[in-house]
Amino acid sequence: MNRKTIAFIGGGNMGEAIISKMVSSDWKGDDIHVIDHNEEKLERLSSEYGVHAHKEPGSWLSEIDAVVLAVKPQQLAEAIKASKEWIEDALVISIAAGVRVKDLEAMIGHNCICRTMPNTPMKIGLGVCGLYSTPEAEPDHRFIVKVFAACGDLIWCTKEEELDGVTAISGSGPAYVFRFIEALTEAGLRLTTAELVFLTEHHVAPQINLLGDRNRQNLTETIYTQETIFDNILEAQMEHAAVRDEVVSALLRLLKKKRILLL
């Protein structure tokens, strides 16, 4: 099916982030609709992105090719119930964390569904988005990619449970990186100046992106073993503090907590 139009049920932060990247690429605002109860928000979205704004779903929704469920998980059932009669033929894309395909199918009444797990950096086009679709939605993969292409890197999961790992790593990973950078900045302020840390981040980050896994490992080993730079102090301290183990442990605890909450 050649899909063209799309409706967002929910115009919150993540929904707006996706819309903003869509219209900055090759989407026309005229092909995008948004449903939200907040009139002020709808007016702003319509003004900024040229999208169609709706306070409530209606028969117009039956003409839309795809629907993005962009509300919080606790609001999902009510949002689907209000729109169900008009989305029988639509591809349904969900960004609601932790809500399984089988539960979505039970609420929607069909199984042309794609679950996605975008993260916050997508707002500036540097996100990582995990995706999993039912076999019925596989013909729509190109359309789905078009929706999220400008948001960052896309990772297709072959099993739905793999999205849990994406949630833990891409969802929480940036926070770990930012905390580590904050620690480097604090050390830089104490020892020299924050400019040194900024320059280090500015020049190292692009190099990391250009490296393959093997070269990345070689670089790490080179840095760790150059005594004139680190004298192995960083390696020893990180091993002593069990930094790697603690990060892995924390992410696994987070994943377990999310699974418990979603049972």
BALUM-476461 format. One record per atom (N, C-alpha, C, CB): residue in three letters; z, y, x. Coordinates in steps of 0.1 Angstrom, whole numbers, padded with zeros to 4 digits, always signed. Atoms other than C-alpha are relative to their C-alpha. Glycine has a CB too. Example, Ala and Ser with C-alpha at 12.3 -4.5 7.8 and 13.67 -1.06 7.14 Angstrom:
! residues 2
Ala+0000-0012+0009;Ala+0078-0045+0123;Ala+0000+0012+0009;Ala+0012+0000-0010;Ser+0000-0011-0009;Ser+0071-0011+0137;Ser+0008+0011-0008;Ser-0014+0005+0004;
//
This chain:
! residues 263
Met+0000-0012+0009;Met+0000+0000+0000;Met+0000+0012+0009;Met+0012+0000-0010;Asn+0001-0012-0008;Asn-0009+0034+0013;Asn+0010+0011-0005;Asn-0015+0006+0000;Arg-0011-0009+0005;Arg+0023+0054+0008;Arg-0001+0014+0007;Arg+0014-0006+0003;Lys+0001-0014-0005;Lys+0024+0092+0012;Lys+0012+0008-0003;Lys-0012+0006-0006;Thr-0011-0009+0005;Thr+0052+0108-0008;Thr+0014-0007+0002;Thr-0001+0004-0014;Ile-0014+0005-0002;Ile+0090+0104-0002;Ile+0010+0009-0006;Ile+0002-0002+0016;Ala-0011-0007+0006;Ala+0122+0114-0019;Ala+0013-0004+0007;Ala+0001-0003-0015;Phe-0013+0002-0006;Phe+0156+0118-0003;Phe+0010+0001-0011;Phe+0003+0010+0012;Ile-0011-0001+0009;Ile+0185+0110-0025;Ile+0012+0004+0008;Ile+0002-0014-0008;Gly-0011-0006-0009;Gly+0211+0132-0008;Gly-0006+0009+0010;Gly+0008-0012+0006;Gly+0005-0010-0009;Gly+0204+0163+0012;Gly+0011+0004+0010;Gly-0005+0012-0007;Gly-0010-0003-0010;Gly+0234+0161+0036;Gly-0005+0002+0014;Gly+0011-0011-0001;Asn+0003-0003-0014;Asn+0235+0165+0074;Asn-0011-0010+0005;Asn+0013-0001+0008;Met+0009+0009-0005;Met+0217+0133+0082;Met-0014+0000-0007;Met+0005-0014+0000;Gly+0013-0001+0008;Gly+0191+0136+0054;Gly-0007+0012+0005;Gly+0003+0001-0014;Glu+0006-0012-0005;Glu+0184+0172+0065;Glu-0006-0002+0014;Glu+0009+0012-0001;Ala+0005+0002-0013;Ala+0181+0161+0101;Ala-0013-0007+0000;Ala+0011-0007+0009;Ile+0013+0007+0000;Ile+0154+0136+0093;Ile-0011+0008-0006;Ile+0002-0013-0009;Ile+0010-0008+0007;Ile+0136+0160+0070;Ile-0005+0011+0010;Ile+0005+0007-0012;Ser+0004-0010-0009;Ser+0136+0187+0097;Ser-0009-0005+0011;Ser+0013+0006+0007;Lys+0008+0006-0010;Lys+0121+0163+0123;Lys-0014-0004-0006;Lys+0006-0012+0006;Met+0012+0004+0007;Met+0095+0151+0097;Met-0010+0012-0001;Met+0003-0006-0014;Val+0009-0012+0002;Val+0082+0186+0089;Val-0004+0007+0014;Val+0007+0011-0009;Ser+0003-0006-0013;Ser+0082+0195+0126;Ser-0011-0009+0007;Ser+0012+0000+0010;Ser+0011+0009-0005;Ser+0057+0166+0132;Ser-0012+0002-0009;Ser+0005-0015+0000;Asp+0012-0001+0008;Asp+0028+0158+0108;Asp+0002-0002-0015;Asp-0010-0010+0005;Trp-0003+0001+0014;Trp+0045+0157+0075;Trp-0001+0014-0007;Trp+0014-0005-0003;Lys+0000-0012+0008;Lys+0039+0183+0048;Lys+0012+0001-0009;Lys-0014+0001-0008;Gly-0011-0001+0009;Gly+0068+0197+0029;Gly-0003-0004-0014;Gly+0006+0014+0001;Asp+0004+0003+0014;Asp+0049+0192-0003;Asp+0000-0015-0003;Asp-0014+0005-0002;Asp-0001+0015+0002;Asp+0051+0154+0002;Asp+0014-0005+0000;Asp-0008-0007+0011;Ile-0014+0003-0001;Ile+0089+0155+0005;Ile+0008+0006-0012;Ile+0006+0005+0014;His-0009-0005+0011;His+0114+0157-0024;His+0014-0003+0004;His-0004-0008-0013;Val-0015+0002-0003;Val+0152+0160-0022;Val+0008+0001-0013;Val+0005+0011+0011;Ile-0009+0000+0011;Ile+0178+0152-0048;Ile+0014+0003+0005;Ile-0001-0013-0009;Asp-0014-0003-0004;Asp+0212+0168-0045;Asp+0006+0009-0011;Asp+0001+0008+0014;His-0007-0008+0010;His+0238+0183-0068;His+0004+0014+0004;His+0013-0008-0004;Asn-0004-0013-0005;Asn+0245+0213-0046;Asn-0013+0009-0001;Asn+0005-0002+0015;Glu+0012-0009+0002;Glu+0221+0240-0058;Glu-0002+0009+0012;Glu+0002+0009-0013;Glu+0001-0009-0012;Glu+0228+0263-0028;Glu-0007-0008+0011;Glu+0014+0005+0004;Lys+0006+0008-0011;Lys+0219+0235-0004;Lys-0015-0003-0004;Lys+0007-0014+0001;Leu+0014+0002+0004;Leu+0187+0227-0024;Leu-0009+0012+0002;Leu-0001-0004-0015;Glu+0007-0012-0002;Glu+0176+0263-0023;Glu-0003+0002+0015;Glu+0008+0012-0005;Arg+0002-0002-0015;Arg+0181+0264+0015;Arg-0010-0010+0005;Arg+0013-0001+0007;Leu+0010+0010-0005;Leu+0162+0231+0021;Leu-0014+0003-0005;Leu+0004-0014-0006;Ser+0013-0004+0005;Ser+0133+0243-0001;Ser-0005+0012+0008;Ser+0001+0003-0015;Ser+0004-0012-0007;Ser+0132+0276+0017;Ser-0004-0003+0014;Ser+0011+0011-0001;Glu+0003+0002-0014;Glu+0134+0263+0052;Glu-0011-0010+0003;Glu+0013-0005+0006;Tyr+0009+0010-0004;Tyr+0113+0232+0050;Tyr-0012-0002-0010;Tyr+0007-0013+0000;Gly+0011+0000+0010;Gly+0090+0238+0019;Gly+0000-0013-0008;Gly-0012+0001+0007;Val+0000+0012+0007;Val+0102+0206+0002;Val+0003+0003-0015;Val+0011-0010+0006;His-0004-0001+0015;His+0106+0200-0036;His+0015-0003-0002;His-0009-0010-0008;Ala-0014+0001+0002;Ala+0142+0204-0047;Ala+0003-0004-0014;Ala+0008+0012+0004;His-0004+0005+0013;His+0157+0185-0076;His+0015-0002-0001;His-0007-0014-0004;Lys-0015+0002+0001;Lys+0193+0186-0089;Lys+0003-0014-0006;Lys+0005+0010-0010;Glu-0002+0013+0006;Glu+0188+0153-0108;Glu-0012-0009+0001;Glu+0004+0001-0015;Pro+0012+0008+0001;Pro+0165+0123-0107;Pro-0006+0000-0014;Pro+0003-0015+0004;Gly+0007-0001+0013;Gly+0139+0120-0135;Gly-0013-0008+0001;Gly-0003+0014-0004;Ser+0012+0008+0000;Ser+0106+0105-0145;Ser-0010+0003+0011;Ser-0007+0002-0013;Trp+0008-0004-0011;Trp+0089+0124-0117;Trp+0002-0010+0012;Trp+0003+0014+0004;Leu-0004+0009-0011;Leu+0106+0099-0093;Leu-0009-0012+0000;Leu+0014-0004-0001;Ser+0009+0012+0001;Ser+0083+0071-0106;Ser-0013+0002+0007;Ser-0002-0004-0015;Glu+0012-0003-0007;Glu+0054+0088-0089;Glu+0001+0001+0015;Glu-0006+0014-0005;Ile-0003-0001-0014;Ile+0071+0088-0055;Ile-0002-0014+0007;Ile+0014+0006+0002;Asp+0002+0013-0006;Asp+0061+0061-0030;Asp+0012-0006+0007;Asp-0011+0002+0011;Ala-0011+0005-0007;Ala+0093+0058-0010;Ala+0012+0008-0003;Ala-0003-0001+0015;Val-0013-0007+0002;Val+0130+0067-0014;Val+0009-0003+0011;Val+0006-0005-0014;Val-0010+0002-0011;Val+0156+0073+0013;Val+0013+0002-0007;Val-0003+0011+0011;Leu-0013-0001+0005;Leu+0191+0066+0003;Leu+0009+0007+0011;Leu+0006-0014-0004;Ala-0007-0008-0010;Ala+0209+0094+0022;Ala+0013+0005-0004;Ala-0009+0011+0005;Val-0014-0004+0005;Val+0243+0095+0005;Val+0010-0009+0008;Val+0001-0002-0015;Lys-0010+0008-0006;Lys+0276+0082+0018;Lys+0001-0014-0007;Lys+0014+0007-0001;Pro+0000+0014+0006;Pro+0282+0044+0012;Pro+0008+0000-0013;Pro+0007-0009+0010;Gln-0008+0000+0012;Gln+0309+0051-0014;Gln-0007+0007-0012;Gln+0013+0007+0003;Gln+0008-0007+0011;Gln+0284+0072-0034;Gln-0013-0007-0004;Gln-0003+0014+0004;Leu+0012+0007+0001;Leu+0256+0047-0031;Leu-0003-0006-0014;Leu-0002-0010+0011;Ala+0002+0007+0012;Ala+0261+0026-0062;Ala-0003+0010-0012;Ala+0012-0008-0004;Glu+0003-0010+0011;Glu+0262+0057-0085;Glu-0013+0006+0001;Glu+0011+0011+0000;Ala+0013-0007-0002;Ala+0232+0073-0069;Ala-0012-0010-0003;Ala-0001+0004+0015;Ile+0011+0010+0004;Ile+0211+0041-0073;Ile-0001-0002-0015;Ile+0003-0013+0008;Lys+0000+0002+0015;Lys+0222+0036-0109;Lys-0007+0011-0007;Lys+0015-0001-0004;Ala+0007-0011+0006;Ala+0210+0071-0117;Ala-0015+0001+0002;Ala+0006+0013+0005;Ser+0014-0001-0003;Ser+0176+0065-0102;Ser-0007-0013-0002;Ser-0002+0004+0014;Lys+0006+0013+0000;Lys+0170+0028-0107;Lys-0012-0002-0008;Lys+0011-0010-0005;Glu+0011+0003+0009;Glu+0146+0029-0136;Glu-0013+0006+0005;Glu+0003+0006-0014;Trp+0012-0007-0005;Trp+0122+0051-0116;Trp-0005-0005+0014;Trp+0002+0015-0001;Ile+0004+0004-0014;Ile+0121+0033-0082;Ile-0003-0015+0001;Ile+0012+0004+0009;Glu+0003+0014+0001;Glu+0110-0001-0093;Glu-0011-0004+0010;Glu-0004-0005-0013;Asp+0011+0003-0008;Asp+0078+0001-0072;Asp+0001+0007+0014;Asp-0013+0004-0006;Ala-0001-0008-0012;Ala+0091+0023-0044;Ala+0006-0008+0012;Ala+0010+0012-0002;Leu-0007+0005-0012;Leu+0099+0013-0008;Leu+0013+0007+0001;Leu-0009+0002+0013;Val-0013-0006-0001;Val+0136+0019-0004;Val+0005-0001+0014;Val+0010-0007-0010;Ile-0006-0001-0014;Ile+0150+0031+0030;Ile+0014+0004-0001;Ile-0009+0009+0009;Ser-0015-0004+0000;Ser+0188+0032+0034;Ser+0005+0004+0013;Ser+0008-0012-0006;Ile-0007-0004-0012;Ile+0207+0051+0060;Ile+0015-0001-0001;Ile-0004+0014+0005;Ala-0015+0002+0003;Ala+0241+0041+0045;Ala+0005-0011+0009;Ala+0002-0004-0015;Ala-0006+0010-0010;Ala+0261+0024+0073;Ala+0007-0011-0007;Ala+0009+0008+0009;Gly-0008+0012+0004;Gly+0272-0011+0067;Gly-0004-0006-0014;Gly+0014+0003+0000;Val+0003+0006+0014;Val+0257-0017+0032;Val-0012-0010+0002;Val-0004+0011-0010;Arg+0010+0011-0003;Arg+0238-0050+0035;Arg-0012+0000-0010;Arg+0007-0013+0000;Val+0012+0002+0008;Val+0203-0058+0022;Val+0003-0007-0013;Val-0011-0007+0008;Lys-0003+0007+0012;Lys+0217-0083-0003;Lys+0007+0009-0010;Lys+0008-0013+0003;Asp-0007-0009+0009;Asp+0240-0056-0018;Asp-0010+0010-0005;Asp+0012+0006+0007;Leu+0010-0010+0005;Leu+0212-0031-0019;Leu-0010-0006-0010;Leu-0008+0005+0012;Glu+0009+0007+0010;Glu+0189-0056-0036;Glu+0006-0002-0013;Glu-0004-0014+0006;Ala-0007+0002+0013;Ala+0215-0064-0062;Ala+0001+0013-0008;Ala+0014-0005+0003;Met-0001-0013+0007;Met+0219-0026-0070;Met-0014+0005-0004;Met+0007+0010+0009;Ile+0013-0006+0002;Ile+0182-0017-0068;Ile-0009-0009-0010;Ile-0008+0001+0013;Gly+0007+0009+0009;Gly+0167-0048-0085;Gly-0013-0005+0006;Gly-0004+0007-0013;His+0011+0006-0007;His+0140-0055-0059;His+0003+0000+0015;His-0013+0008-0003;Asn-0003+0002-0014;Asn+0138-0063-0022;Asn-0010+0006+0010;Asn+0002-0015+0003;Cys+0009-0007-0010;Cys+0112-0040-0006;Cys+0009+0011+0006;Cys-0012+0007-0007;Ile-0011-0008-0005;Ile+0140-0025+0015;Ile+0000+0000+0015;Ile+0013-0006-0004;Cys-0002-0001-0014;Cys+0145-0012+0050;Cys+0013+0007+0003;Cys-0012+0008+0007;Arg-0012-0006-0004;Arg+0179-0005+0065;Arg-0002+0006+0013;Arg+0012-0011+0001;Thr+0001-0007-0012;Thr+0182+0020+0092;Thr+0013+0005+0005;Thr-0010+0012-0001;Met-0013-0005-0005;Met+0210+0032+0115;Met-0003+0011+0010;Met+0008-0012+0006;Pro+0003-0011-0009;Pro+0201+0066+0130;Pro+0014+0006+0005;Pro-0007+0012-0007;Asn-0012-0006-0005;Asn+0226+0085+0152;Asn-0002+0016+0001;Asn+0004-0006+0014;Thr+0000-0014+0000;Thr+0235+0122+0156;Thr-0010+0007+0009;Thr+0014+0005+0003;Pro+0010-0007-0009;Pro+0213+0131+0186;Pro-0014+0001-0006;Pro-0001-0007+0013;Met+0013-0001+0007;Met+0183+0125+0163;Met-0003+0014-0005;Met-0001-0010-0011;Lys+0002-0014+0005;Lys+0189+0161+0151;Lys-0009+0008+0010;Lys+0013+0007-0002;Ile+0008-0007-0010;Ile+0173+0173+0184;Ile-0011-0009+0005;Ile+0009+0005+0011;Gly+0011+0009-0004;Gly+0148+0144+0186;Gly+0003-0009+0011;Gly-0012+0009+0004;Leu-0004+0008-0011;Leu+0168+0125+0211;Leu+0009-0012-0004;Leu+0007+0008+0011;Gly-0008+0010+0006;Gly+0183+0099+0188;Gly-0005-0014+0003;Gly+0001+0002-0014;Val+0004+0014-0001;Val+0182+0061+0188;Val+0002-0005-0015;Val+0008-0008+0010;Cys-0001+0005+0014;Cys+0175+0045+0154;Cys-0003-0014-0001;Cys-0009+0008-0009;Gly+0003+0014+0002;Gly+0179+0009+0146;Gly-0005-0003-0014;Gly+0013-0008+0002;Leu+0006+0003+0013;Leu+0158-0006+0118;Leu-0001-0015-0002;Leu-0014+0007-0001;Tyr+0002+0014+0004;Tyr+0157-0038+0099;Tyr-0006+0000-0014;Tyr+0013-0008+0000;Ser+0006+0000+0013;Ser+0134-0046+0070;Ser-0001-0014-0006;Ser-0014+0006+0000;Thr+0002+0013+0006;Thr+0130-0074+0045;Thr-0015-0004+0002;Thr+0003+0000-0015;Pro+0014+0004-0001;Pro+0097-0094+0047;Pro-0009+0008-0009;Pro-0002-0015-0002;Glu+0007-0007+0010;Glu+0086-0076+0016;Glu-0004+0015+0004;Glu+0007+0001-0013;Ala+0002-0014-0004;Ala+0088-0042+0034;Ala-0008+0000+0013;Ala+0013+0007+0002;Glu+0007+0000-0013;Glu+0069-0054+0066;Glu-0013+0007-0001;Glu-0002-0014+0004;Pro+0013-0008+0000;Pro+0035-0040+0054;Pro+0002+0015+0001;Pro-0007-0003-0013;Asp-0002-0014-0001;Asp+0052-0006+0053;Asp+0006+0005+0013;Asp+0010+0004-0011;His-0006-0004-0013;His+0064-0006+0089;His-0006+0013+0006;His-0002-0011+0010;Arg+0007-0012-0005;Arg+0038+0020+0099;Arg+0005+0013-0007;Arg-0015-0001-0001;Phe-0005-0011+0008;Phe+0050+0043+0071;Phe+0014+0003+0004;Phe-0001-0003-0015;Ile-0014-0002-0004;Ile+0087+0038+0081;Ile+0000+0007+0014;Ile+0007-0013+0000;Val+0000-0006-0013;Val+0079+0046+0117;Val-0004+0015-0001;Val-0010-0007+0010;Lys+0004-0014+0001;Lys+0062+0078+0106;Lys+0011+0009-0005;Lys-0012+0001-0010;Val-0012-0008+0005;Val+0094+0089+0088;Val+0009+0003+0012;Val+0007-0009-0011;Phe-0011-0002-0010;Phe+0116+0084+0119;Phe-0006+0003+0014;Phe+0008-0012+0001;Ala+0006-0002-0014;Ala+0091+0089+0148;Ala+0005+0012+0008;Ala-0015+0000-0001;Ala-0004-0012-0007;Ala+0101+0124+0156;Ala+0015+0001+0003;Ala-0004+0012-0008;Cys-0014-0001-0002;Cys+0138+0116+0156;Cys+0005-0006+0013;Cys+0007-0008-0011;Gly-0004+0006-0013;Gly+0138+0097+0189;Gly-0005-0015+0001;Gly+0015-0001+0001;Asp+0004+0014-0002;Asp+0136+0060+0200;Asp+0003-0009-0012;Asp+0006-0005+0013;Leu-0002+0009+0011;Leu+0132+0033+0174;Leu+0002-0014+0005;Leu-0011+0001-0011;Ile-0003+0014-0004;Ile+0146-0002+0177;Ile-0001-0009-0012;Ile+0014-0002+0008;Trp+0001+0009+0011;Trp+0134-0029+0153;Trp+0008-0012+0003;Trp-0015-0004-0003;Cys-0009+0012-0001;Cys+0160-0056+0147;Cys-0006-0012-0007;Cys+0014+0003-0005;Thr+0005+0012+0006;Thr+0149-0091+0140;Thr+0010-0007-0010;Thr-0005-0010+0011;Lys-0011+0005+0009;Lys+0182-0100+0123;Lys+0008+0012-0004;Lys+0009-0010+0008;Glu-0008-0012+0005;Glu+0202-0077+0101;Glu+0013+0002+0007;Glu+0003-0003-0015;Glu-0012-0002-0007;Glu+0234-0084+0119;Glu-0001+0008+0013;Glu+0007-0013+0003;Glu+0002-0007-0012;Glu+0219-0068+0150;Glu+0002+0015-0002;Glu-0014-0002+0006;Leu-0003-0014+0003;Leu+0223-0034+0133;Leu+0014+0003+0002;Leu-0004+0003-0015;Asp-0015-0002-0002;Asp+0261-0038+0137;Asp+0001+0005+0015;Asp+0008-0012-0002;Gly-0001-0004-0014;Gly+0256-0036+0175;Gly-0006+0014+0002;Gly-0008-0010+0008;Val+0006-0013-0001;Val+0233-0006+0171;Val+0010+0011-0005;Val-0013+0001-0008;Thr-0010-0009+0006;Thr+0260+0011+0150;Thr+0010+0003+0011;Thr+0006-0006-0012;Ala-0011-0001-0010;Ala+0286+0005+0177;Ala-0005+0008+0013;Ala+0006-0013+0004;Ile+0004-0005-0013;Ile+0265+0014+0208;Ile-0007+0014-0002;Ile-0010-0009+0006;Ser+0007-0013+0001;Ser+0241+0042+0196;Ser+0008+0010-0008;Ser-0014-0002-0007;Gly-0008-0009+0008;Gly+0266+0056+0171;Gly+0011+0006+0008;Gly+0005-0007-0012;Ser-0012-0005-0007;Ser+0296+0058+0194;Ser-0003+0003+0015;Ser+0011-0010-0001;Gly+0003-0001-0014;Gly+0279+0056+0228;Gly-0001+0015+0005;Gly-0013-0006+0003;Pro+0000-0014-0005;Pro+0271+0094+0231;Pro+0013+0006+0002;Pro-0008+0008-0010;Ala-0013-0006-0002;Ala+0307+0102+0226;Ala+0007-0004+0013;Ala+0009-0004-0012;Tyr-0005+0004-0013;Tyr+0316+0081+0256;Tyr-0006+0008+0012;Tyr-0002-0015+0002;Val+0007-0007-0010;Val+0290+0098+0277;Val+0005+0014+0001;Val-0016+0000-0003;Phe-0004-0014+0000;Phe+0301+0133+0266;Phe+0014+0001+0006;Phe+0000+0005-0014;Arg-0013+0000-0005;Arg+0337+0124+0274;Arg+0000-0001+0016;Arg+0009-0011-0006;Phe+0001+0002-0015;Phe+0327+0112+0309;Phe-0005+0013+0006;Phe-0009-0012+0003;Ile+0006-0012-0005;Ile+0307+0144+0314;Ile+0011+0011+0000;Ile-0012+0005-0008;Glu-0011-0009+0001;Glu+0338+0164+0303;Glu+0009-0002+0012;Glu+0007-0001-0013;Ala-0009+0003-0011;Ala+0359+0146+0329;Ala-0007+0005+0014;Ala+0002-0015+0001;Leu+0007-0005-0012;Leu+0332+0154+0356;Leu+0001+0015+0001;Leu-0014-0004+0000;Thr-0001-0015+0000;Thr+0333+0191+0345;Thr+0013+0004+0004;Thr-0004+0005-0014;Glu-0013-0003-0004;Glu+0370+0192+0348;Glu+0003-0001+0015;Glu+0010-0008-0008;Ala-0001+0002-0014;Ala+0369+0177+0382;Ala-0007+0011+0008;Ala-0005-0014+0004;Gly+0008-0010-0007;Gly+0342+0202+0392;Gly+0007+0013+0000;Gly-0014+0001-0006;Leu-0007-0012+0001;Leu+0363+0231+0380;Leu+0012+0001+0009;Leu+0005+0003-0015;Arg-0012+0000-0009;Arg+0393+0220+0400;Arg-0004+0000+0015;Arg+0008-0013-0003;Leu+0003+0001-0014;Leu+0374+0212+0432;Leu-0010+0010+0004;Leu-0006-0014+0002;Thr+0010-0010-0005;Thr+0344+0235+0433;Thr-0003+0010-0012;Thr-0013-0007+0005;Thr+0004-0009+0012;Thr+0326+0250+0402;Thr-0008-0009-0010;Thr-0009+0012+0005;Ala+0007+0007+0011;Ala+0312+0238+0369;Ala-0015-0001+0003;Ala+0003+0006-0013;Glu+0014+0000-0002;Glu+0277+0247+0382;Glu-0004-0012+0008;Glu-0003+0012+0008;Leu+0004+0012-0007;Leu+0278+0218+0406;Leu-0001-0012-0009;Leu+0011-0003+0011;Val+0001+0011+0009;Val+0284+0194+0378;Val-0012+0001-0009;Val+0013-0001-0009;Phe+0012-0003+0008;Phe+0257+0210+0357;Phe-0012-0004+0008;Phe-0001+0014-0005;Leu+0012+0004-0008;Leu+0232+0206+0385;Leu-0001-0015+0002;Leu+0001+0007+0014;Thr+0000+0014-0002;Thr+0242+0170+0391;Thr-0005-0007-0013;Thr+0014-0005+0003;Glu+0005+0005+0012;Glu+0237+0162+0354;Glu-0015+0003-0002;Glu+0009+0005-0012;His+0014-0005+0003;His+0205+0182+0352;His-0010-0008+0008;His-0001+0015+0003;His+0009+0007-0008;His+0189+0164+0381;His+0000-0015-0001;His+0002+0005+0015;Val-0002+0015+0000;Val+0203+0129+0377;Val-0006-0006-0013;Val+0014-0004+0001;Ala+0004+0005+0013;Ala+0196+0125+0339;Ala-0015-0003-0001;Ala+0004+0009-0011;Pro+0014+0003+0000;Pro+0158+0128+0342;Pro-0004-0012+0008;Pro-0008+0012+0004;Gln+0003+0011-0009;Gln+0158+0103+0371;Gln+0004-0013-0007;Gln+0008+0002+0013;Ile-0005+0012+0007;Ile+0178+0078+0350;Ile-0011-0005-0010;Ile+0013+0002-0007;Asn+0010+0004+0011;Asn+0151+0079+0322;Asn-0012-0005+0006;Asn-0003+0013-0008;Leu+0012+0005-0006;Leu+0124+0072+0347;Leu+0001-0013+0007;Leu-0005+0011+0010;Leu-0003+0012-0007;Leu+0140+0042+0362;Leu+0000-0012-0009;Leu+0013+0001+0007;Gly-0001+0013+0007;Gly+0135+0006+0351;Gly+0014-0006+0003;Gly-0011-0010+0004;Asp-0013+0006-0001;Asp+0165-0017+0349;Asp+0003-0004+0015;Asp+0001-0013-0008;Arg-0002+0004-0014;Arg+0160-0031+0385;Arg+0003+0013+0009;Arg-0012-0008+0005;Asn-0002-0012-0008;Asn+0156+0004+0400;Asn+0013+0007-0003;Asn-0012+0009-0002;Arg-0012-0007+0004;Arg+0185+0017+0380;Arg+0012-0007+0008;Arg+0002-0001-0015;Gln-0010+0007-0007;Gln+0207-0010+0396;Gln+0000+0003+0014;Gln-0002-0016-0003;Asn+0001-0003-0014;Asn+0194-0003+0430;Asn+0005+0014+0003;Asn-0015-0001+0005;Leu-0006-0014-0002;Leu+0202+0034+0426;Leu+0015+0000+0000;Leu-0006+0009-0011;Thr-0015+0001+0001;Thr+0237+0026+0415;Thr+0006-0006+0012;Thr+0004-0009-0012;Glu-0006+0006-0012;Glu+0243+0003+0444;Glu-0002+0010+0012;Glu-0008-0013+0003;Thr+0002-0009-0011;Thr+0228+0029+0468;Thr+0011+0011+0000;Thr-0014+0006-0001;Ile-0010-0011+0001;Ile+0251+0057+0455;Ile+0014-0005+0003;Ile+0000+0005-0014;Tyr-0013+0006-0003;Tyr+0281+0034+0456;Tyr+0003-0003+0015;Tyr+0002-0012-0008;Thr-0002+0005-0014;Thr+0275+0023+0492;Thr-0002+0011+0010;Thr-0008-0011+0002;Gln+0002-0011-0009;Gln+0267+0057+0507;Gln+0013+0006+0003;Gln-0010+0010-0005;Glu-0014-0005-0003;Glu+0300+0065+0524;Glu+0000+0015+0001;Glu+0005-0007+0013;Thr-0001-0015-0001;Thr+0290+0101+0531;Thr+0001+0007-0013;Thr-0013+0005+0007;Ile-0001-0007+0014;Ile+0289+0107+0493;Ile+0012-0004-0007;Ile-0013-0004-0008;Phe-0011+0005+0008;Phe+0315+0085+0477;Phe+0010-0008+0008;Phe-0005-0009-0011;Asp-0009+0008-0008;Asp+0331+0064+0505;Asp+0006-0011-0009;Asp+0011+0009+0006;Asn-0004+0011+0009;Asn+0333+0037+0478;Asn+0013+0003-0009;Asn+0003-0012+0008;Ile-0012-0004+0007;Ile+0362+0057+0462;Ile-0003-0002-0015;Ile+0004+0014+0003;Leu+0003+0001+0014;Leu+0344+0059+0428;Leu+0000-0014-0005;Leu-0013+0007-0003;Glu+0001+0014+0004;Glu+0336+0022+0427;Glu+0014-0006-0001;Glu-0008-0008+0010;Ala-0014+0005+0000;Ala+0372+0013+0437;Ala+0008+0005-0012;Ala+0007+0003+0013;Gln-0008-0005+0011;Gln+0388+0036+0412;Gln-0004-0005-0014;Gln-0001+0016+0000;Met+0004+0005+0013;Met+0366+0025+0383;Met+0003-0015-0002;Met-0016+0002-0001;Glu-0004+0014+0001;Glu+0373-0011+0391;Glu+0015-0001-0003;Glu-0004-0008+0013;His-0014+0000+0001;His+0410-0004+0394;His+0004+0004-0015;His+0007+0009+0010;Ala-0003-0005+0014;Ala+0410+0014+0360;Ala-0007-0009-0010;Ala-0004+0014-0001;Ala+0007+0009+0009;Ala+0388-0013+0345;Ala-0008+0007-0010;Ala+0010-0010-0007;Val+0008-0008+0009;Val+0365+0013+0331;Val-0010-0007-0008;Val-0006+0011+0007;Arg+0010+0007+0006;Arg+0337-0010+0323;Arg+0006-0009-0011;Arg-0008-0008+0010;Asp-0006+0009+0009;Asp+0360-0036+0306;Asp+0006+0008-0012;Asp+0011-0008+0007;Glu-0006-0007+0011;Glu+0378-0009+0286;Glu-0011+0006-0010;Glu+0008+0012+0005;Val+0011-0005+0009;Val+0345+0006+0272;Val-0005-0012-0008;Val-0011+0006+0009;Val+0005+0012+0008;Val+0332-0029+0262;Val+0011-0004-0010;Val-0002-0011+0010;Ser-0011+0004+0010;Ser+0366-0037+0246;Ser+0001+0010-0011;Ser+0013-0001+0008;Ala-0001-0010+0011;Ala+0367-0004+0227;Ala-0011-0001-0010;Ala+0001+0014+0006;Leu+0012+0001+0009;Leu+0332-0009+0213;Leu+0001-0013-0008;Leu-0013+0000+0008;Leu-0002+0013+0007;Leu+0340-0045+0203;Leu+0011+0002-0011;Leu+0003-0011+0009;Arg-0011-0003+0010;Arg+0372-0033+0185;Arg-0006+0009-0011;Arg+0012+0007+0007;Leu+0006-0009+0010;Leu+0351-0006+0167;Leu-0009-0009-0009;Leu-0008+0011+0007;Leu+0009+0009+0008;Leu+0325-0032+0156;Leu+0008-0009-0009;Leu-0008-0009+0010;Lys-0009+0008+0009;Lys+0353-0055+0143;Lys+0006+0008-0011;Lys+0011-0007+0009;Lys-0006-0009+0010;Lys+0369-0026+0125;Lys-0010+0003-0011;Lys+0006+0012+0006;Lys+0011-0003+0010;Lys+0336-0017+0108;Lys-0003-0012-0009;Lys-0013+0005+0007;Arg+0003+0012+0008;Arg+0330-0053+0097;Arg+0011-0002-0010;Arg-0002-0012+0009;Ile-0011+0002+0009;Ile+0365-0055+0082;Ile-0001+0010-0012;Ile+0013+0001+0008;Leu+0000-0011+0011;Leu+0361-0022+0063;Leu-0011-0003-0010;Leu-0002+0013+0007;Leu+0012+0002+0009;Leu+0327-0034+0049;Leu+0000-0013-0007;Leu-0012+0002+0008;Leu-0001+0013+0007;Leu+0338-0068+0037;Leu+0002+0002-0015;Leu+0011-0009+0006;
//
